[in-house]
């Protein structure tokens, strides 16, 4: 039986996630190729190379990736009240830097973002040996079977549908952070 591979922009041939620069990853998105986006990162910045071990709250950090400042703020306030440290990014390319800097215990990400969407970012996170065990939850306004299946195929652990209540968000975060620690 053939395996369905979701339509996510592949990494350039002959490279792996560690050797691919942020600019190369971001520009692989078909949207970015036509729009000419730049990541404002110097060429050669390696994917997920950072000082993650230096984060004093390692294991309690949740990364929120969403192009809506309102959603990022709402999620941050809700999770900080529960004792979590929250880092945030406005899109997938900015999230790469935050992952390297904070070594999050969980990543909450929107599906539809500029430069590098949620599916592409999740696929990169799950393929990289240092981040493959981080649970990823999709935050999305779409709740269809295809959207959930596509998320699962790239490694997403769950799906929180927008709009969501603080209780639903907290329950999903606590469930997946607990599962991540048991592994």
C-alpha positions in Angstrom: 0.0 0.0 0.0 1.5 3.4 -1.0 2.2 5.9 1.8 0.7 9.3 1.3 3.3 12.1 1.6 1.8 15.5 2.2 2.6 18.4 -0.1 5.2 20.0 1.9 8.2 21.8 0.3 11.2 19.4 0.5 14.6 20.4 1.6 17.1 21.0 -1.2 18.6 17.8 -2.6 21.7 16.6 -0.8 21.1 18.5 2.4 19.7 17.7 5.8 18.0 20.0 8.2 21.2 20.6 10.2 23.2 21.9 7.2 20.4 23.9 5.6 20.4 27.6 6.3 17.3 29.4 7.5 17.2 31.4 4.3 17.4 28.2 2.2 14.6 26.5 4.2 12.3 29.6 4.1 12.9 30.1 0.4 11.9 26.5 -0.5 8.3 27.4 0.2 6.5 27.8 -3.2 4.9 31.0 -1.8 8.2 32.5 -0.9 9.9 31.6 -4.2 7.3 33.7 -6.1 7.1 36.5 -3.6 10.8 36.9 -3.1 10.8 36.9 0.7 14.1 37.2 2.6 14.6 35.8 6.1 17.1 38.6 7.0 19.4 35.8 8.3 23.0 35.7 7.1 23.5 32.8 4.6 24.9 29.7 6.3 23.0 30.0 9.6 22.4 26.4 10.4 19.0 25.1 11.2 18.4 24.6 14.9 22.0 25.2 15.9 21.9 27.2 19.1 22.5 27.3 22.8 19.3 25.4 23.9 21.0 23.8 26.8 21.6 27.2 28.4 17.9 27.8 29.0 17.4 27.7 32.8 13.7 26.7 32.5 14.4 23.9 30.0 11.4 21.5 30.0 8.9 24.2 31.0 9.0 26.4 27.9 6.2 26.4 25.4 6.9 27.9 22.0 3.8 29.6 20.4 4.1 30.2 16.7 1.3 32.2 15.1 1.2 35.2 12.7 -1.5 36.8 14.8 -0.1 38.9 17.7 -3.5 38.6 19.4 -3.4 34.8 19.4 0.3 34.8 20.6 -0.6 37.1 23.5 -3.8 35.2 24.5 -1.9 31.9 24.5 1.1 33.4 26.4 -1.0 34.9 29.1 -3.0 31.7 29.6 0.1 29.5 29.8 2.1 31.8 31.9 -0.7 31.8 34.5 -0.1 28.1 34.7 3.6 28.5 35.5 5.0 27.9 32.0 7.6 30.0 30.4 6.4 31.0 26.9 8.5 32.0 23.9 6.8 33.2 20.7 7.5 33.6 17.0 5.4 35.2 14.2 6.2 32.5 11.6 8.0 29.3 10.9 11.3 30.9 10.1 11.4 33.0 13.3 10.4 29.8 15.2 13.6 28.0 14.1 15.6 30.6 16.0 13.3 30.3 19.1 13.6 26.5 19.1 17.3 26.7 19.1 17.4 29.3 21.8 14.8 27.8 24.2 14.7 24.0 23.6 10.9 24.0 24.2 9.0 21.2 25.8 6.1 21.8 23.5 5.4 23.8 20.3 2.0 25.2 19.5 1.8 26.4 15.9 -0.6 27.9 13.5 -1.0 26.1 10.2 -1.3 29.1 7.9 1.7 31.4 8.3 4.0 33.4 5.9 7.4 32.1 4.8 7.2 28.7 6.4 3.8 27.2 7.2 3.0 25.0 10.2 3.1 21.7 8.2 6.6 22.6 6.8 7.9 23.6 10.2 6.5 20.5 11.9 8.1 18.3 9.2 11.5 20.0 9.8 11.2 19.7 13.6 10.3 16.0 13.4 13.1 15.2 11.0 15.8 16.8 13.1 17.5 14.5 15.7 17.6 17.1 18.4 14.0 18.2 18.1 12.1 15.1 16.9 10.8 14.3 20.4 9.2 17.7 21.0 5.4 17.4 20.8 3.9 19.7 18.2 0.2 20.8 18.5 -1.4 22.6 15.6 -3.5 25.7 16.4 -5.9 26.1 13.5 -9.2 27.6 12.4 -9.7 24.5 10.2 -10.9 21.4 11.8 -11.5 19.1 8.9 -10.4 15.4 8.7 -7.9 16.3 5.9 -6.3 19.0 8.0 -5.9 16.7 11.0 -4.6 13.9 8.8 -2.1 16.1 7.1 -0.9 17.3 10.5 -0.5 13.7 11.7 1.4 12.8 8.6 4.1 15.4 9.3 4.4 14.4 13.0 1.9 16.7 14.7 0.8 15.2 18.1 -2.6 17.0 18.3 -4.9 19.8 17.0 -6.5 22.7 18.9 -9.2 24.4 16.9 -9.5 28.2 17.0 -11.4 29.7 18.7 -10.6 27.8 21.8 -11.3 28.3 25.5 -8.4 28.6 28.0 -9.5 25.3 29.5 -9.2 23.4 26.2 -5.8 25.0 25.6 -4.5 24.2 29.1 -5.8 20.6 28.9 -4.1 20.0 25.5 -0.8 21.5 26.7 -0.7 19.6 30.0 -1.6 16.3 28.3 1.2 16.6 25.7 3.9 18.0 28.1 3.2 15.1 30.4 3.5 12.6 27.6 6.8 14.2 26.4 8.3 13.7 29.9 7.4 10.0 30.1 9.2 9.1 26.9 
